[in-house]
Amino acid sequence: MRFIDDRALGRELTYSDVFLVPSFSDVGSRMEVDLASPDRAGAKIPLVVSNMTAVAGRRMAETAARRGGLTVFPQDAPVEAVAEQVAAVKRAHLVVDTAITLSPHDTIYAAMGLIHKRSHGAVIVVDAEDRPVGIFTERDREDTDPYTRLAEVMTPDPIVLPRTLGPEAMFNALAERRVHLAPVVDETGRLAGVITEQGAMRATLYEPAVDGRGRLLAAAAVGISGDAGARAADLVEAGVDVLVVDTAHGHQGRMIEALKEVRSAVGDRPVAAGNVVTARGVNDLVDAGADIVKVGVGPGAMCTTRMMTGVGRPQFSAVVECAAAARARGRHVWADGGVRHPRDAALALAAGASSVMIGSWFAGTYESAAVAMRDANGRIYKVNYGMASWRAVSRRARRDTPYDRALKEQFEEGISESRMYVDLRMPGVEDVIDRIVAGVRSACTYVGARNIEELHERASIGVQSSAGYAEGKPLRDGRQPFLRRE
């Protein structure tokens, strides 16, 4: 990466302060671009779902990994709970989505409590032998008592597809029958999952992120308090593929100690650690055993660290410096926070990151771990909160004495509750992933890069004013604000 005026990094820059300059490209198609992350974590696209309690759960991990990404389970969750969720991810099919199931005797009320946990928007009604006998969607509840049994309102005898079909054949079968969704069954006729036209199409566009046994990848976080090494060893035993040693201020003595403990406990398993914003921080964590260093203090949407303390660093500059230090050591960085648009992900990768961590942007999707709720106008939302907020600190300190818990809660640095509304144009995490991946692919073609490493090597960066940034933003209503009809 270089600046177009050959400047040194100089002033501190955010993603909004910079832009990529188009260069000569002989990349003939966006699909020629290989977006596999160059680090050891194994992701096939450079996206990592942050270890936020309201975001990273089983549904998120399964769905993101199916599209090539990686999800980090939070450090607040007990090891037993993480083990259960990881086991579910490992059982998940690489193409077919996990179905939401109920019996014909269950009610619309029960179905509506589950239907927004998956973006396919359907409940598969199964008999006692787990064979699909009907499909219930939200349209079926209109003008019907919520305690009506599903047998009375479901679409009976649904079209089913055999699990042996490939994604393209599934897509064609759905298109021929003019249905957007169908249950998928195994050789005995029992339900194996559900497939949509969009899901079948995506299965031909994305490569799943899998372990050595062909199962979906999963990561989990470890805090620096307590016995970090023992927790990490338990997580590896539970099947976790990547360990993340996580704390808000990663450049501290206790992090170094915890990271060494984790490194010793997990052997050659990939370990990420952070967060830091300087080259010295990167080098100290690499010396302690980190394969990947997380970069970012204060750029997260739920984080108040900079406003509370004045501590942090503009994210683009932090990634540039930290990535250079990591690459000099044969290591990589994850850019953690500050991504609000696909352009930000492309710029983070151009700056040298091997992947981008995203949390709040994924919070308002059906697959996030939070419970879907409706406001007074019927709009669906989920509640998100920062991992240094009062709410998160209270959860982590629930086993402390009341005094110690109250003392820790005095030092919150995050938002404790924010409503993240589900965008019905992009309600699922796959919809958001599509947009980010499309943006990064296009950025690569503009630069002439065929992979993430070439994007960094070929990137030419310019610095712009706030007016330059505003110039690149589309108009929401398609009209210039000063062109008004009288």
VENKAFEN-V499519 format. One record per residue. N is the residue number from 1. RES is the residue in one letter. OMEGA is omega in whole degrees, -180 to 180 (999 if undefined). Layout:
BEGIN
n | res | omega
N | RES | OMEGA
N | RES | OMEGA
END
This chain:
BEGIN
n | res | omega
1 | M | 175
2 | R | 173
3 | F | -175
4 | I | 178
5 | D | 177
6 | D | 178
7 | R | 166
8 | A | -176
9 | L | 173
10 | G | -177
11 | R | -178
12 | E | -170
13 | L | 170
14 | T | 176
15 | Y | -178
16 | S | -178
17 | D | -171
18 | V | 178
19 | F | 176
20 | L | 178
21 | V | 178
22 | P | -179
23 | S | 176
24 | F | -178
25 | S | 171
26 | D | 174
27 | V | -171
28 | G | -176
29 | S | 176
30 | R | -177
31 | M | 173
32 | E | -175
33 | V | 176
34 | D | -176
35 | L | 178
36 | A | 179
37 | S | -178
38 | P | -180
39 | D | -174
40 | R | -174
41 | A | 174
42 | G | 180
43 | A | 180
44 | K | 168
45 | I | -172
46 | P | -179
47 | L | 177
48 | V | 178
49 | V | -176
50 | S | -179
51 | N | 176
52 | M | -174
53 | T | -178
54 | A | -175
55 | V | -168
56 | A | 176
57 | G | -176
58 | R | -178
59 | R | 179
60 | M | -177
61 | A | 180
62 | E | -175
63 | T | -179
64 | A | -180
65 | A | 178
66 | R | 179
67 | R | 173
68 | G | -178
69 | G | -178
70 | L | 178
71 | T | 179
72 | V | 176
73 | F | -174
74 | P | 178
75 | Q | -180
76 | D | -175
77 | A | 175
78 | P | -179
79 | V | -179
80 | E | 179
81 | A | 178
82 | V | -180
83 | A | 179
84 | E | -180
85 | Q | 178
86 | V | 178
87 | A | 179
88 | A | 178
89 | V | -179
90 | K | 178
91 | R | -173
92 | A | 179
93 | H | -178
94 | L | -179
95 | V | -172
96 | V | 180
97 | D | 176
98 | T | -177
99 | A | 167
100 | I | -174
101 | T | 172
102 | L | 179
103 | S | 178
104 | P | -178
105 | H | 177
106 | D | -173
107 | T | 174
108 | I | 180
109 | Y | 178
110 | A | -179
111 | A | -178
112 | M | 176
113 | G | -177
114 | L | -165
115 | I | -179
116 | H | 175
117 | K | 178
118 | R | -176
119 | S | 178
120 | H | 169
121 | G | -179
122 | A | 170
123 | V | 177
124 | I | -179
125 | V | -175
126 | V | 177
127 | D | -176
128 | A | 180
129 | E | 177
130 | D | 175
131 | R | -178
132 | P | 179
133 | V | -180
134 | G | 177
135 | I | 175
136 | F | 173
137 | T | -176
138 | E | 179
139 | R | -176
140 | D | -177
141 | R | -174
142 | E | 177
143 | D | -179
144 | T | 178
145 | D | -176
146 | P | -179
147 | Y | 173
148 | T | 180
149 | R | -177
150 | L | 180
151 | A | -177
152 | E | -174
153 | V | -176
154 | M | 170
155 | T | -174
156 | P | 175
157 | D | -177
158 | P | 170
159 | I | 178
160 | V | 179
161 | L | 178
162 | P | -179
163 | R | -177
164 | T | 179
165 | L | 173
166 | G | -177
167 | P | -179
168 | E | 178
169 | A | 176
170 | M | 179
171 | F | -179
172 | N | 179
173 | A | 178
174 | L | -180
175 | A | -180
176 | E | -178
177 | R | 178
178 | R | 172
179 | V | -177
180 | H | -174
181 | L | 176
182 | A | 170
183 | P | 176
184 | V | -174
185 | V | 176
186 | D | -176
187 | E | -179
188 | T | -178
189 | G | 178
190 | R | -175
191 | L | 177
192 | A | -179
193 | G | -179
194 | V | 179
195 | I | 174
196 | T | 175
197 | E | -179
198 | Q | 179
199 | G | 178
200 | A | 177
201 | M | -179
202 | R | -180
203 | A | 177
204 | T | -177
205 | L | -175
206 | Y | 172
207 | E | -179
208 | P | 173
209 | A | -173
210 | V | 177
211 | D | -177
212 | G | 179
213 | R | 177
214 | G | 179
215 | R | -177
216 | L | -179
217 | L | 174
218 | A | 177
219 | A | 178
220 | A | -177
221 | A | 176
222 | V | 175
223 | G | -178
224 | I | 177
225 | S | 178
226 | G | -177
227 | D | -177
228 | A | -179
229 | G | 180
230 | A | 179
231 | R | 180
232 | A | 179
233 | A | 178
234 | D | -180
235 | L | 176
236 | V | 178
237 | E | 179
238 | A | 177
239 | G | 179
240 | V | -175
241 | D | -177
242 | V | 177
243 | L | 179
244 | V | 177
245 | V | -164
246 | D | 169
247 | T | -175
248 | A | 179
249 | H | -174
250 | G | -178
251 | H | -178
252 | Q | -175
253 | G | -178
254 | R | 175
255 | M | -180
256 | I | -180
257 | E | -178
258 | A | -179
259 | L | 177
260 | K | 178
261 | E | -179
262 | V | 180
263 | R | 180
264 | S | -174
265 | A | -172
266 | V | 177
267 | G | -175
268 | D | 179
269 | R | 180
270 | P | -179
271 | V | 172
272 | A | -180
273 | A | 177
274 | G | 22
275 | N | 178
276 | V | 178
277 | V | -179
278 | T | 177
279 | A | 179
280 | R | 177
281 | G | 178
282 | V | -177
283 | N | 179
284 | D | 179
285 | L | 176
286 | V | 178
287 | D | -178
288 | A | 175
289 | G | -178
290 | A | 171
291 | D | -177
292 | I | 179
293 | V | 179
294 | K | -175
295 | V | 175
296 | G | 172
297 | V | 174
298 | G | -177
299 | P | -176
300 | G | -177
301 | A | -180
302 | M | -173
303 | C | 178
304 | T | -175
305 | T | -176
306 | R | -179
307 | M | 179
308 | M | -169
309 | T | -173
310 | G | -176
311 | V | 177
312 | G | 177
313 | R | 175
314 | P | -163
315 | Q | -179
316 | F | 179
317 | S | 179
318 | A | -179
319 | V | 180
320 | V | -177
321 | E | -176
322 | C | 179
323 | A | 179
324 | A | 179
325 | A | -179
326 | A | -179
327 | R | 177
328 | A | 179
329 | R | -177
330 | G | -179
331 | R | -178
332 | H | 176
333 | V | 168
334 | W | 176
335 | A | -171
336 | D | 174
337 | G | 175
338 | G | -178
339 | V | 179
340 | R | -178
341 | H | 175
342 | P | 179
343 | R | -178
344 | D | 177
345 | A | 180
346 | A | -180
347 | L | 178
348 | A | 178
349 | L | 176
350 | A | 179
351 | A | 176
352 | G | 178
353 | A | 176
354 | S | 175
355 | S | 179
356 | V | 177
357 | M | -179
358 | I | 179
359 | G | -172
360 | S | 179
361 | W | 179
362 | F | -175
363 | A | -178
364 | G | 177
365 | T | -178
366 | Y | -175
367 | E | -180
368 | S | -172
369 | A | -178
370 | A | -180
371 | V | 177
372 | A | 180
373 | M | 178
374 | R | 175
375 | D | -176
376 | A | 179
377 | N | 178
378 | G | 179
379 | R | -177
380 | I | 177
381 | Y | 173
382 | K | -179
383 | V | 178
384 | N | 177
385 | Y | -179
386 | G | -177
387 | M | 171
388 | A | -179
389 | S | 177
390 | W | -178
391 | R | -179
392 | A | 179
393 | V | 179
394 | S | 178
395 | R | -179
396 | R | -176
397 | A | -174
398 | R | 178
399 | R | 178
400 | D | 174
401 | T | 179
402 | P | -179
403 | Y | -179
404 | D | 179
405 | R | 179
406 | A | 180
407 | L | 179
408 | K | -178
409 | E | 178
410 | Q | -172
411 | F | 179
412 | E | 177
413 | E | 180
414 | G | 179
415 | I | -175
416 | S | 179
417 | E | 176
418 | S | 179
419 | R | 178
420 | M | -176
421 | Y | 178
422 | V | 177
423 | D | -175
424 | L | 172
425 | R | 179
426 | M | -172
427 | P | -177
428 | G | 179
429 | V | 177
430 | E | 177
431 | D | 179
432 | V | 177
433 | I | 178
434 | D | -177
435 | R | -180
436 | I | -179
437 | V | 178
438 | A | 179
439 | G | -179
440 | V | 177
441 | R | -180
442 | S | 178
443 | A | 179
444 | C | -179
445 | T | 177
446 | Y | -177
447 | V | -177
448 | G | -177
449 | A | 179
450 | R | 178
451 | N | -176
452 | I | 180
453 | E | 179
454 | E | 177
455 | L | 179
456 | H | -177
457 | E | -173
458 | R | -173
459 | A | 173
460 | S | -170
461 | I | 173
462 | G | 177
463 | V | -175
464 | Q | 174
465 | S | 176
466 | S | 177
467 | A | 177
468 | G | 177
469 | Y | -179
470 | A | -180
471 | E | -178
472 | G | -178
473 | K | 180
474 | P | 175
475 | L | -175
476 | R | -177
477 | D | 177
478 | G | -179
479 | R | 171
480 | Q | -176
481 | P | -179
482 | F | 179
483 | L | -177
484 | R | 175
485 | R | 177
486 | E | 999
END
